Amino acid sequence: MDKLDHYRHCIKLILTDHAQLSASETTVKPLLIFDGDRDHYQLAYVGWRGDKRVFGPVMHFDLENGKIWLQYNGTEEAVAQRLVEMGVPACDIVLGFHSAFKRQFSGYAVE
């Protein structure tokens, strides 16, 4: 498996695992969005909780220039660390939700 295929596999596994955590709820459903042509991957929640609309992203990843960009993480899991444990080098993970200035102190890639 080449590097980018491995990264795609890791991202899909993380998102799918999180989707299964909430799959038992009946009115709010996890929505997995995998755009393999453009390398955008997201988990969102969609539905109703009583009379309140629920819609929003939980996690979002992009693959850009051979690196995983973690654009959003609305969970408590240390997703970047999980990627490292799955064999992704820290230098190929960008915490896109932080500014470039802040990313230099993260232990992960800046860009």
Backbone bond lengths (Angstrom), bond angles and torsions (degrees), N, CA, C in turn:
res aa  C-N    CA-C-N  psi(-1)  N-CA   C-N-CA  omega(-1)  CA-C   N-CA-C  phi
1 M - - - 1.456 - - 1.529 108.02 -
2 D 1.334 116.46 128.66 1.463 117.74 179.57 1.527 110.39 -76.85
3 K 1.309 115.82 170.01 1.463 122.82 -172.30 1.531 112.29 -56.15
4 L 1.322 117.45 -50.22 1.469 119.55 -176.60 1.527 112.02 -67.95
5 D 1.321 117.02 -36.06 1.474 119.27 175.52 1.528 110.18 -63.30
6 H 1.324 116.42 -39.71 1.473 120.11 176.89 1.531 110.48 -62.65
7 Y 1.335 116.68 -43.65 1.463 120.40 179.53 1.531 110.79 -62.70
8 R 1.333 116.79 -43.07 1.470 120.13 177.94 1.525 110.58 -60.52
9 H 1.321 115.78 -43.36 1.468 120.58 179.20 1.527 110.64 -60.22
10 C 1.310 117.44 -45.67 1.474 121.79 -179.72 1.519 111.07 -61.49
11 I 1.324 116.60 -46.90 1.466 121.47 -179.62 1.530 110.25 -60.32
12 K 1.321 116.68 -48.42 1.470 120.30 -178.94 1.520 111.32 -62.26
13 L 1.311 117.12 -37.98 1.459 120.98 179.36 1.535 110.93 -64.92
14 I 1.311 116.90 -45.10 1.470 120.79 179.11 1.527 110.20 -61.68
15 L 1.326 117.07 -48.02 1.461 120.49 -179.05 1.528 111.94 -64.03
16 T 1.316 116.74 -41.94 1.458 121.03 179.54 1.525 111.11 -65.09
17 D 1.316 116.99 -41.51 1.467 120.53 177.07 1.527 110.85 -58.36
18 H 1.329 116.72 -44.62 1.466 120.00 -179.70 1.524 111.48 -69.06
19 A 1.321 117.23 -35.05 1.473 120.10 178.05 1.519 110.23 -63.86
20 Q 1.316 117.60 -37.76 1.468 121.31 -179.29 1.525 111.91 -69.15
21 L 1.331 117.84 -25.75 1.462 120.57 178.34 1.523 111.86 -63.40
22 S 1.320 116.88 -31.20 1.460 120.40 -176.36 1.526 112.92 -109.67
23 A 1.306 117.81 6.21 1.461 121.05 -174.68 1.525 113.35 -66.54
24 S 1.328 118.57 -19.40 1.462 120.58 -177.03 1.529 112.67 -78.59
25 E 1.328 117.62 -18.16 1.469 119.81 177.66 1.524 108.62 -68.31
26 T 1.320 117.02 137.63 1.464 119.70 -171.74 1.522 114.01 -90.98
27 T 1.319 119.19 -26.38 1.464 119.76 -174.88 1.521 114.00 -103.64
28 V 1.315 117.38 -17.55 1.467 121.95 176.50 1.521 106.89 -120.03
29 K 1.315 115.40 121.58 1.463 120.75 -175.21 1.527 111.66 -110.80
30 P 1.320 116.40 144.29 1.469 119.53 171.84 1.521 109.40 -75.35
31 L 1.303 116.58 139.31 1.457 122.67 179.71 1.526 108.13 -122.11
32 L 1.324 116.26 112.12 1.464 121.52 177.43 1.522 108.70 -90.01
33 I 1.317 116.62 129.30 1.461 122.37 -179.76 1.522 107.30 -123.52
34 F 1.333 115.97 110.40 1.452 121.94 -179.87 1.526 108.63 -117.63
35 D 1.305 118.08 110.95 1.459 122.93 176.10 1.528 107.39 -108.64
36 G 1.316 115.25 87.73 1.457 121.27 -177.28 1.521 113.62 -69.73
37 D 1.334 117.91 -23.63 1.464 120.84 178.67 1.527 111.44 -69.62
38 R 1.324 116.27 -36.26 1.458 121.07 -177.70 1.529 112.70 -111.44
39 D 1.322 116.66 0.08 1.469 124.10 178.55 1.536 113.28 57.94
40 H 1.347 115.01 52.17 1.462 122.81 171.73 1.523 106.96 -117.89
41 Y 1.334 116.90 133.41 1.462 121.57 -175.71 1.523 108.49 -138.48
42 Q 1.345 115.59 130.57 1.456 118.42 -174.21 1.527 111.28 -148.21
43 L 1.322 114.64 150.47 1.457 123.19 169.19 1.518 106.27 -118.96
44 A 1.334 116.22 128.47 1.465 121.66 177.06 1.520 108.09 -130.31
45 Y 1.320 115.98 162.58 1.462 122.31 172.80 1.522 108.05 -110.36
46 V 1.342 115.60 137.62 1.453 122.00 -178.16 1.518 109.00 -138.57
47 G 1.329 116.95 133.16 1.457 119.83 175.17 1.511 112.21 152.41
48 W 1.319 114.30 -156.11 1.465 121.68 -178.86 1.513 109.71 -131.99
49 R 1.301 115.90 140.38 1.460 122.91 172.64 1.527 105.14 -122.00
50 G 1.347 114.91 97.08 1.460 119.89 -171.55 1.515 108.90 67.85
51 D 1.330 117.32 -127.58 1.462 120.38 178.37 1.531 112.08 -98.86
52 K 1.318 116.11 15.54 1.462 121.59 -178.40 1.527 110.78 -106.71
53 R 1.316 117.42 126.77 1.463 123.15 178.61 1.525 109.29 -74.57
54 V 1.324 115.38 134.51 1.460 122.05 175.85 1.525 107.07 -116.58
55 F 1.313 115.67 120.76 1.451 120.79 176.13 1.517 108.07 -157.72
56 G 1.308 116.45 123.20 1.453 118.23 177.07 1.506 112.56 173.20
57 P 1.321 115.43 159.62 1.459 120.84 179.84 1.525 111.35 -74.35
58 V 1.320 114.31 149.10 1.457 121.90 174.63 1.525 108.76 -109.86
59 M 1.321 116.13 -43.44 1.464 122.57 178.01 1.518 109.06 -147.82
60 H 1.331 115.32 146.89 1.465 119.96 177.32 1.529 109.04 -143.91
61 F 1.329 115.25 129.65 1.465 122.79 177.48 1.527 108.81 -124.99
62 D 1.327 116.42 147.47 1.459 123.30 168.28 1.517 108.15 -129.62
63 L 1.311 116.31 151.24 1.461 121.44 168.60 1.523 106.73 -105.95
64 E 1.323 116.11 120.08 1.464 121.66 179.92 1.518 109.25 -137.49
65 N 1.310 115.99 129.44 1.469 122.00 176.62 1.525 112.27 50.97
66 G 1.331 116.75 40.53 1.458 121.39 175.94 1.518 114.75 77.40
67 K 1.338 116.87 11.74 1.466 120.39 -179.59 1.520 110.58 -125.73
68 I 1.325 114.86 153.12 1.461 121.34 175.04 1.522 107.75 -88.53
69 W 1.323 115.65 121.01 1.460 121.73 174.25 1.515 108.03 -100.70
70 L 1.311 117.15 113.20 1.461 122.10 174.28 1.533 105.51 -86.48
71 Q 1.333 115.27 100.47 1.462 121.01 -173.69 1.530 112.63 -82.60
72 Y 1.342 115.64 -30.41 1.461 119.29 -178.97 1.517 108.88 -156.06
73 N 1.318 116.31 137.67 1.458 121.74 174.74 1.526 107.51 -138.08
74 G 1.319 115.59 102.07 1.452 121.26 179.69 1.512 112.68 -94.98
75 T 1.323 117.29 21.23 1.461 122.29 179.70 1.525 109.28 -113.17
76 E 1.306 115.09 173.79 1.469 120.23 176.66 1.528 112.05 -90.20
77 E 1.321 117.11 -7.32 1.467 120.37 -178.75 1.526 110.96 -72.67
78 A 1.317 115.75 140.25 1.466 122.22 173.74 1.527 107.31 -80.09
79 V 1.322 115.50 81.41 1.465 121.82 -172.17 1.517 112.06 -63.14
80 A 1.324 117.76 -40.39 1.470 120.08 179.19 1.522 110.27 -61.37
81 Q 1.318 117.45 -41.32 1.461 120.79 177.98 1.528 110.84 -64.59
82 R 1.317 116.31 -38.49 1.471 119.14 177.31 1.523 110.62 -62.94
83 L 1.326 117.29 -39.44 1.472 119.96 176.85 1.526 110.57 -60.84
84 V 1.321 117.46 -42.41 1.471 121.39 177.59 1.528 109.62 -60.23
85 E 1.325 116.69 -44.13 1.469 120.65 178.72 1.524 112.04 -63.69
86 M 1.337 116.79 -22.49 1.468 121.77 178.42 1.530 111.63 -89.57
87 G 1.326 116.82 4.05 1.463 120.28 175.42 1.517 115.65 100.68
88 V 1.330 117.99 7.88 1.469 120.63 177.27 1.530 107.72 -87.86
89 P 1.336 118.29 124.05 1.460 119.71 178.76 1.529 110.95 -64.91
90 A 1.323 116.59 142.43 1.466 121.27 179.77 1.532 111.41 -57.01
91 C 1.326 117.05 -30.08 1.470 120.61 -179.83 1.525 112.72 -71.15
92 D 1.341 117.84 -7.06 1.466 122.43 176.87 1.525 112.05 -109.57
93 I 1.326 117.72 15.37 1.458 122.45 178.28 1.522 108.01 -121.15
94 V 1.326 115.91 126.04 1.462 121.96 179.08 1.523 108.03 -116.45
95 L 1.309 116.43 126.39 1.468 121.20 175.92 1.520 107.46 -85.08
96 G 1.323 115.06 85.34 1.463 121.41 -173.50 1.513 114.41 -65.73
97 F 1.319 117.80 -15.95 1.461 120.62 179.82 1.530 111.95 -81.56
98 H 1.342 117.13 -3.64 1.466 121.78 173.50 1.524 108.97 -107.52
99 S 1.317 116.38 152.48 1.467 120.33 174.95 1.525 109.12 -66.57
100 A 1.337 116.25 159.64 1.471 120.44 178.39 1.520 110.71 -57.82
101 F 1.327 117.02 -36.82 1.462 120.04 178.96 1.525 110.47 -61.05
102 K 1.310 117.05 -45.83 1.464 121.03 -178.80 1.539 111.67 -70.85
103 R 1.332 116.46 -34.01 1.472 120.12 -177.96 1.522 112.42 -62.41
104 Q 1.333 117.99 -27.86 1.465 120.17 -178.57 1.515 112.29 -62.98
105 F 1.330 117.41 -18.38 1.467 121.60 -179.19 1.531 112.44 -102.30
106 S 1.332 117.39 3.27 1.469 121.27 -171.09 1.535 114.37 -83.25
107 G 1.315 117.95 -20.95 1.459 119.74 -173.25 1.515 112.38 88.39
108 Y 1.335 115.12 -0.31 1.471 121.57 177.41 1.531 107.88 -116.84
109 A 1.324 116.49 -178.10 1.461 120.24 -177.69 1.519 111.64 -67.15
110 V 1.334 115.70 152.01 1.451 121.03 176.09 1.517 110.25 -85.83
111 E 1.337 116.28 -40.94 1.474 123.05 177.62 1.494 109.71 -148.23
